[in-house]
Structure formats: structure tokens, C-alpha cells
Amino acid sequence: MNKFYVAAAIPYVNDVPHIGHALEAIQADVLARYHRQQGDQTFFSYGTDEHGGKISEKATSLGVSPERYADQVVASFVDLTKILDISYDRFVRTTEAQHVQSAQFIWKQLAPYIYKGSYKGLYDQKEEEFLTIEDGQEIKRKDPERFARLQAIEEENYFFKLSAFAEKVKQAIETDTLKIVPSTRRNEILALFERGLTDISISRPKDKISWGIPVPGDDNQVMYVWFEALMNYITTLGYPNGENFKTFWPCDVHVVGKDILRFHAAIWPGMLLALGLPLPSTIFVHGFITVGGRKMSKSEGTGIPPMDIVSVYGSEAMRYYFLRHVPSGEDGDFTWEKFERVYNGELGNELGNLVQRTASMLNKYQQGMIGAMPSAEHDRGPYDEAIANLRFDRALEYVFGLFRGLNQYIDEEKPWVLAKDDTEHLSEVLAYVCSSLLQTAILLEPFLPKTASKINEVFGSGVVKNYDGAFFPRIENHSSPKH
């Protein structure tokens, strides 16, 4: 039996989930469900990143402890996984005892590559990111608003000798031993290596930031939040001696956003090499979601909580839109108008109406009896290739192409005409449609698990099982969102 380990990046709990968090969780979930379906021994890790200055500041502003604030926001991420049917195997929190203890153990293991020194450079408090003067000049050119908030700092910190592993990590990426998908992100990170990787600061003075994991042997320092957060990918497996770690490492696919590529494709591999561990196989990098072409922002009304969509259209419709209409590995846009068109046209008409009309004809012409269904297996090649290439949009497009083909087949065969003078062929046509629907539902399951289950429920027994309402019902007693 093959093993498969997919790890979604753990979101920072400085605020409640938005639709970008939903995208990441859904993409990782598809991979986990697909590999379970293939019979692979699968582990899917998700969780939350809970330390750092932003958490402490937000908690203070609300008059609560960092622990209490983190608990409240973590609950919203757990709720997100429930409403979107995210099938994780382990939800890791960076404040839990196992992670804290494992992180301190990892620090000690990395000790030969850690030294104390003076950090002088820039710091972005909002992103909790150390930056060089050169980074600052690049940010000034591309993002003046971010540059304005950068702070010049000088403090005594611990450093990790990332430079010692730069060449090995670069070679791994160049040879696709560590594969970066899509290729545009691969080129981006290789350009970073060409400029050179310096040693990185991995701690903050406790008198500057107290909310963090203490550095072993130094009560005056806490681990830099990004450094210890990356460790979650092995602490969640019980590193160093846990059975899950022995079974599932190295990670097969990391699912991360493009804004944290440097951490995952440069710093994390360096840490792993220093620990003597194999590198992940693939890092899949998704883009950002804009709302009507604008960056998501609460103050501008473009910060959309996932529940605003799910509470009206249901979780399956949301999964579908973000998997098919946000290009895999690229930026995508969301508008209520486009979502409504997709909901009515592709889900309601191409699939929902197909199931309804098939069930109705079986009830009308054959008292709901399907009869012997012929084999209707389709060529899975394009579908499996799309998933292997992490093109969720193309895989789902292939599946809905099969649904469109069935609609066309029904229109060409005209069962309502066959019912008048060729009931034998009518039975064959409807049985083929049912068989095709059931086979295609297998391909649909990783993407829309509830919908696939409903198709099986309607046709799987050989006798049509009626269902009430639309196949993708709009949630009742809820006003539509503002368009």
C-alpha cells in the first residue's frame, strides 16, 4: 500500500477565516479524499498558528489573554472545516503541549547550526517577518504602503545557518527533487537563491514579544513564530518517534499560499536538511482571491467570510466554485454575480437538471426501475493526470464535460419519443445514463462528496430513490447576500 501525506499551511489566528483560507483547505481536502479513494494510506494535516506579537497585541486590545483569544479564533477555523467537509486526520495547534515540547526538542537538534548574534535590519510587524535592507528596497518599489510600516530594528537574536544549506536546497528545486508547482513559483524561488540566502534570525527578545515558545536554555528569548510554526508539519506526526512520522514523512504535498513560499521552499527545507530528514516531494502554491478585482478587505466590504456563501448556497456550491473557477496555482476572482451564474448554470442545469430529468423519466416510464446497467466506465487518464499535476480546475472541468455529454446524449436519443414505440431501447438508454452517472460520481467524490453520495443514493440501488427539492437547493429562510 502506498502512503500519501498532504499538509495544508496552518492559518495565523490573528483574525477569523476568509475565503482564501477556505480555498487552501478545500484543495488539500481534494487530494486527501482522492488518495484515500485510490487505496493509499493517507494522512491530512491541518491546524492553526497561534504565537507571535500580533496575537498578543490583538488579545490585549480586546482585554483577554492570548490563550483565550487564540481559543476563540481557533474555534472559527474548526467550524470552517466542518461547514466545508474538510476531512483532516489531525488538527494541530502550535500552542498544544505536543507541539511546544517537540519544537523545543527540534531546536536542540538544530543547535549545531544555531548561533547568537546581533540582528540589524527591517521588521514587518503585520506580517511578523524579518527583512533585509535589500528586501525593503524591493518592497518600496512594489508596495509603498507596506514599506511605510516597516520598522528598523537592532536586537540580539539567535540565528539559523540557512546559508549552509542554500546550495543543496537550490539543487533539489532545480532537479525537481523538491518540486514547486506551478513553474512560475519555481522560477520565483530560484531567483531568490540566485540573489543568495543569508542566515536568518529565529528568535525575538522576550521583552519585545512574550507570547511564544521559550528558547531552550535562554529564558530571555522566544522562538520566532514563523520558525516554530513550520515545525508543525512534523510535530503533527509525532516527531521524532511517533508511528505516523515513521509512516508518512516525507510530506508528499504541501499546500501553501504564494505569500509564504519563501518560508516553505527555502527556510523549511534548510531546517529539514539540518535535522537529517528528507525533503518534501512537492510544494503546491496557490494564488490569491480578489473580490470584484479588489484585494480582500473588511473595511472595504470585500472580506467575505465563507459562511456568507455556505449559508445561502451550501458547502458543495462553494467547493465547486473555488475548485473550478479559481485557476489552480493562479489568482482568481470572486463576485456574487459570477457565483450565481455558476450556481444556476453549471450546478443547477448541467448536473442538477441531469439527475432530475433522468429520475423523472425513470419514474414516468419504468415505475422507477432502472434494470441491468451496462458498464459505462470512462477514460480516467485526463482526470488522473490533472490531479497528478495539481490542476483541480481541469479535473473538475473533465468531470462536468462528462455530465454535459450525458445531457447531449439524452437530447439526441429523445427518451420521451422512445417511450411511444421503442420501450426496449428506452430502457437501454436510461440504464446507460444511470450507469454513467454512477461512474462519474466516483470521479466527483473528492471534489463534491455530498453530491457524489446523493447521486449514489438516487440511482445506486437499481430503483430510483426520490428526493425533495432541487439537487443543489438554495438554503431556505435566508436572505440573499448583497451583490
C-alpha positions in Angstrom: 0.0 0.0 0.0 1.3 3.5 -0.9 1.3 6.3 1.6 0.3 9.9 1.0 0.7 12.8 3.3 -0.8 16.2 2.5 -0.3 19.2 4.7 -2.2 22.5 4.3 -0.4 25.6 5.6 -1.7 26.4 9.1 -3.5 29.8 9.1 -2.5 32.5 11.6 -5.2 33.2 14.1 -5.0 37.0 14.1 -8.5 37.0 12.6 -11.4 34.8 11.6 -11.3 32.8 8.4 -11.8 34.3 5.0 -12.4 32.7 1.6 -8.6 32.4 0.9 -8.4 30.1 3.9 -11.3 28.1 2.6 -9.6 27.7 -0.8 -6.4 26.2 0.8 -8.3 23.8 3.0 -10.6 22.6 0.1 -7.6 22.0 -2.2 -5.8 19.9 0.4 -9.0 18.0 1.1 -9.5 17.0 -2.5 -6.0 15.5 -2.5 -6.7 13.6 0.7 -10.0 12.2 -0.5 -8.6 11.3 -3.9 -5.8 9.3 -2.4 -8.0 7.5 0.1 -10.2 6.6 -2.8 -7.2 5.2 -4.6 -6.5 2.9 -1.5 -3.4 4.9 -0.4 -2.7 5.1 3.3 -3.4 8.8 3.7 -2.7 11.5 6.3 -4.1 15.0 6.0 -2.9 17.6 8.5 -4.5 21.0 9.2 -4.3 23.3 12.1 -3.6 26.8 13.4 -0.6 29.1 14.0 -1.1 30.8 17.4 2.0 32.6 18.7 3.6 35.9 17.9 3.3 39.6 18.5 0.1 40.2 16.5 -1.8 37.6 18.6 -0.6 39.2 21.8 -1.5 42.7 20.6 -4.9 41.7 19.5 -5.6 39.9 22.8 -4.5 43.0 24.7 -6.8 45.3 22.7 -9.7 43.0 23.5 -8.8 42.8 27.1 -8.3 39.0 27.1 -5.3 36.7 27.5 -3.5 35.5 24.3 -4.6 31.9 25.2 -8.3 32.9 25.4 -8.1 34.9 22.3 -6.5 32.1 20.4 -9.1 29.6 21.6 -11.9 31.8 20.3 -10.4 32.3 16.8 -9.3 28.6 16.6 -13.0 27.6 17.2 -13.9 29.6 14.0 -11.3 27.6 12.0 -12.6 24.3 13.4 -16.1 25.5 12.3 -14.8 26.2 8.9 -13.6 22.7 8.5 -17.0 21.4 9.5 -19.1 23.5 7.2 -16.8 22.7 4.2 -16.5 19.0 5.0 -12.7 19.1 5.4 -11.6 15.6 6.2 -8.4 16.2 8.1 -6.8 13.4 10.1 -5.1 15.7 12.6 -5.7 19.3 13.7 -2.5 20.7 15.1 -2.4 23.8 17.3 1.0 25.4 17.9 0.0 26.1 21.5 -0.6 22.5 22.3 1.8 20.7 24.6 3.0 18.2 22.0 3.9 20.9 19.5 5.7 23.0 22.2 7.7 20.1 23.5 8.6 18.9 20.0 9.6 22.4 18.9 12.0 22.7 21.8 13.4 19.3 21.0 13.9 20.3 17.4 15.6 23.5 18.5 18.1 21.4 20.4 18.6 19.1 17.4 19.4 22.2 15.3 21.8 23.5 17.9 25.0 22.9 15.7 23.5 25.3 13.2 22.2 27.9 15.6 24.3 30.9 17.0 23.6 34.1 18.8 24.2 37.4 17.1 23.0 40.9 16.6 20.2 41.5 14.1 20.1 44.8 12.3 17.5 45.2 9.6 13.8 45.7 9.0 10.8 44.0 10.6 7.2 43.9 9.4 5.1 43.6 12.5 1.9 43.0 10.5 3.5 40.0 8.6 5.8 39.1 11.5 8.7 39.0 9.0 12.4 39.9 9.2 13.6 41.7 6.1 16.9 42.8 4.8 17.6 46.4 3.6 17.6 45.0 0.0 14.1 43.4 0.7 13.0 46.8 1.9 14.0 48.5 -1.3 12.1 45.9 -3.4 9.0 46.4 -1.2 9.3 50.1 -1.5 9.2 49.7 -5.3 6.3 47.2 -5.4 4.3 48.1 -2.3 4.8 51.6 -0.8 2.0 51.0 1.7 3.8 48.0 3.2 7.1 49.8 3.1 5.7 52.6 5.2 5.0 50.3 8.1 8.5 48.6 8.1 10.4 49.1 11.3 14.2 49.4 11.6 15.3 47.2 14.5 18.5 46.2 16.1 18.4 43.4 18.7 20.2 40.3 19.9 18.7 37.2 18.5 19.5 33.6 17.7 20.3 32.8 14.0 20.0 29.7 11.9 22.8 28.9 9.4 20.5 28.8 6.4 23.3 29.7 4.2 25.0 26.4 4.9 22.1 24.6 3.1 21.3 27.1 0.3 23.1 25.2 -2.4 21.6 21.8 -1.5 18.1 23.2 -1.4 18.6 25.0 -4.7 19.8 21.8 -6.4 16.8 19.9 -5.0 14.5 22.5 -6.6 16.4 22.6 -9.9 16.2 18.8 -10.2 12.6 18.7 -9.1 13.6 16.5 -6.1 11.7 19.2 -4.4 9.0 20.1 -6.9 7.5 23.6 -6.9 4.1 23.9 -8.6 3.3 25.9 -10.7 6.5 26.6 -12.6 6.2 30.4 -12.2 6.6 29.9 -8.4 9.6 27.6 -9.0 11.2 30.3 -11.1 10.4 32.9 -8.4 12.1 31.0 -5.6 15.1 30.1 -7.8 15.6 33.8 -8.4 15.7 34.2 -4.6 18.5 31.7 -4.4 20.4 33.5 -7.2 20.4 36.6 -5.0 21.8 34.5 -2.2 20.4 33.2 1.1 21.7 34.6 4.3 21.4 33.2 7.8 18.1 34.1 9.4 17.0 35.4 12.7 14.9 32.8 14.5 14.1 34.4 17.9 12.9 37.6 19.5 13.7 39.1 22.8 11.1 38.2 25.4 10.7 41.8 26.4 9.6 42.6 22.9 7.4 39.6 22.3 6.5 37.4 25.3 3.8 35.2 23.5 5.9 32.4 22.1 7.7 29.2 22.8 10.7 29.8 25.1 14.1 29.1 23.6 15.6 26.1 25.4 18.3 27.3 27.9 17.5 31.0 27.4 14.6 32.5 29.3 15.1 35.9 27.7 14.3 34.7 24.2 11.2 33.1 22.4 11.2 31.3 19.1 10.4 33.4 16.1 6.8 32.5 15.2 7.5 31.5 11.6 10.4 29.3 12.5 8.5 27.3 15.1 5.2 27.2 13.0 7.0 25.4 10.2 7.8 22.6 12.6 4.1 21.7 12.8 4.4 19.6 9.7 6.5 17.0 11.6 5.2 17.7 15.2 1.7 16.8 14.0 3.1 13.4 13.0 4.7 12.9 16.5 8.3 13.6 15.5 10.7 12.1 16.3 9.4 8.7 17.4 5.7 8.7 16.5 4.4 5.9 14.3 2.7 8.5 12.0 6.1 10.2 11.5 7.8 6.9 10.6 4.9 6.1 8.2 4.2 9.3 6.5 7.3 11.6 6.3 8.4 13.0 3.9 5.3 15.1 3.0 4.0 14.4 -0.4 2.3 17.7 -1.0 2.4 21.0 1.0 -0.5 23.3 0.0 0.6 26.9 0.7 -0.2 30.4 -0.4 2.2 32.4 -2.7 2.9 34.9 0.1 4.6 32.2 2.2 6.6 30.5 -0.5 10.0 31.6 0.8 9.3 30.1 4.2 8.3 26.8 2.7 10.7 26.5 -0.2 13.9 28.0 1.3 13.8 28.0 5.1 11.8 24.8 5.8 14.0 22.6 3.5 17.1 24.1 5.2 15.7 23.1 8.6 14.9 19.6 7.4 18.4 19.1 6.0 19.9 20.3 9.3 17.8 17.7 11.0 18.9 15.0 8.6 15.4 14.5 7.2 14.3 14.0 3.6 12.7 16.9 1.9 9.0 17.1 0.9 8.2 15.9 -2.6 6.0 18.8 -3.8 5.0 22.3 -2.7 1.8 23.4 -4.4 1.4 27.2 -4.3 -2.0 28.7 -4.8 -2.7 32.3 -5.6 -4.8 35.0 -4.0 -8.6 35.5 -4.3 -9.8 39.0 -5.2 -13.4 40.2 -4.8 -14.6 42.0 -7.8 -11.0 42.6 -8.8 -10.1 44.2 -5.4 -8.0 42.8 -2.6 -10.0 41.4 0.2 -10.6 43.9 3.0 -13.1 44.1 5.8 -13.2 47.8 5.8 -14.0 48.0 2.0 -16.6 45.2 2.2 -14.5 42.8 0.2 -13.6 40.5 3.1 -16.1 37.6 2.7 -16.5 35.0 5.5 -17.0 31.6 4.0 -20.2 31.2 6.0 -21.8 34.1 4.0 -21.6 31.8 0.9 -22.4 28.5 2.6 -25.4 29.8 4.5 -27.1 30.7 1.2 -25.8 28.2 -1.4 -24.5 25.3 0.6 -21.0 23.9 1.0 -20.9 21.9 -2.2 -21.6 25.0 -4.3 -18.7 26.8 -2.6 -16.3 23.9 -3.0 -17.3 23.7 -6.7 -16.7 27.4 -7.4 -13.3 27.7 -5.8 -12.0 24.4 -7.2 -13.2 25.0 -10.8 -13.3 28.8 -11.2 -10.1 29.8 -9.3 -7.4 28.6 -11.7 -5.2 26.2 -9.8 -1.9 27.8 -8.8 -3.0 31.3 -10.0 -5.0 34.2 -8.7 -8.8 34.1 -9.0 -11.7 36.4 -8.6 -15.0 36.1 -6.8 -18.2 38.1 -7.4 -21.7 37.3 -6.2 -22.9 37.7 -9.8 -20.5 35.1 -11.2 -21.2 32.8 -8.3 -24.9 33.0 -9.0 -24.4 32.2 -12.7 -22.2 29.2 -11.9 -24.7 28.0 -9.3 -27.6 28.2 -11.7 -25.9 27.2 -14.9 -23.3 24.6 -14.2 -24.5 23.1 -10.9 -28.3 23.6 -11.4 -28.5 23.0 -15.1 -25.6 20.8 -16.2 -25.7 18.4 -13.2 -28.8 19.1 -11.1 -31.2 19.1 -14.0 -29.5 16.0 -15.5 -30.2 14.0 -12.3 -33.7 15.3 -12.0 -34.8 14.6 -15.6 -33.2 11.1 -15.5 -35.0 10.2 -12.3 -38.3 11.7 -13.6 -38.2 9.7 -16.8 -37.4 6.5 -14.9 -40.4 7.1 -12.6 -42.7 8.1 -15.5 -41.8 5.4 -18.0 -40.5 2.5 -15.9 -42.0 2.9 -12.4 -38.6 3.8 -11.1 -37.0 0.6 -12.1 -33.6 1.0 -13.7 -32.9 -2.6 -14.7 -29.5 -4.0 -15.6 -27.0 -1.3 -16.1 -24.2 -1.7 -18.7 -20.6 -0.8 -18.0 -20.1 2.9 -18.6 -16.5 3.4 -17.5 -14.8 6.5 -18.9 -11.2 7.1 -19.7 -9.8 8.4 -16.4 -6.5 9.4 -18.0 -7.1 13.1 -18.4 -8.7 13.3 -14.9 -5.9 11.4 -13.1 -3.3 13.4 -15.0 -4.9 16.7 -14.0 -4.9 15.7 -10.3 -1.3 14.5 -10.5 -0.4 17.9 -11.9 -2.5 19.6 -9.2 -4.8 21.1 -11.7 -8.1 20.9 -9.7 -9.9 23.1 -12.2 -9.0 20.9 -15.1 -10.0 17.7 -13.3 -13.4 19.1 -12.4 -13.8 20.5 -15.9 -13.3 17.0 -17.2 -16.0 15.6 -14.9 -18.5 18.2 -15.9 -17.7 17.5 -19.5 -19.0 14.0 -18.9 -22.2 15.4 -17.4 -22.6 17.7 -20.4 -22.1 14.7 -22.7 -24.9 12.8 -20.9 -27.2 15.8 -21.3 -26.4 15.8 -25.0 -26.9 12.0 -25.3 -30.4 12.3 -23.7 -31.3 15.1 -26.2 -30.1 13.0 -29.1 -31.8 9.8 -28.0 -35.1 11.5 -27.0 -36.4 9.1 -24.4 -39.8 10.8 -24.5 -40.1 9.7 -28.1 -38.8 6.2 -27.5 -41.4 5.8 -24.8 -44.1 5.8 -27.5 -42.8 3.0 -29.8 -39.4 1.5 -28.6 -39.5 0.8 -24.9 -36.7 -1.7 -25.1 -34.2 0.9 -26.4 -35.7 3.4 -23.9 -34.7 1.1 -21.1 -31.2 0.7 -22.6 -30.8 4.5 -22.9 -31.9 5.2 -19.3 -29.8 2.4 -17.9 -26.7 3.7 -19.7 -27.3 7.2 -18.3 -27.7 5.8 -14.8 -24.5 3.8 -15.1 -22.6 6.8 -16.4 -23.9 9.0 -13.6 -22.8 6.4 -11.0 -19.3 6.0 -12.6 -18.9 9.8 -12.9 -19.9 10.2 -9.3 -16.8 8.3 -8.4 -14.7 11.0 -10.1 -16.7 13.7 -8.5 -16.4 12.4 -4.9 -13.1 14.0 -3.9 -14.4 17.4 -5.1 -18.1 17.3 -4.1 -18.5 14.4 -1.6 -22.1 15.1 -0.6 -23.2 15.5 -4.3 -21.5 12.2 -5.2 -23.2 10.5 -2.3 -26.6 11.9 -3.4 -26.2 10.5 -6.9 -25.4 7.1 -5.5 -28.4 7.4 -3.2 -30.7 8.2 -6.1 -29.6 5.5 -8.6 -27.3 3.1 -6.8 -29.9 0.6 -5.6 -31.3 -0.1 -9.1 -34.6 1.6 -8.1 -34.8 5.4 -8.2 -35.0 6.9 -4.8 -36.9 10.2 -4.9 -35.5 13.3 -3.3 -37.3 16.5 -2.4 -36.5 19.9 -4.0 -33.6 20.9 -6.2 -30.4 18.9 -6.4 -28.5 22.0 -5.2 -31.1 23.7 -3.0 -30.7 27.3 -2.0 -30.9 27.4 1.7 -34.4 28.4 2.8 -35.3 31.3 5.2 -32.1 33.2 4.4 -31.9 36.4 2.5 -29.5 36.5 -0.5 -26.2 38.3 0.1 -25.7 41.8 -1.2 -24.5 41.8 -4.8 
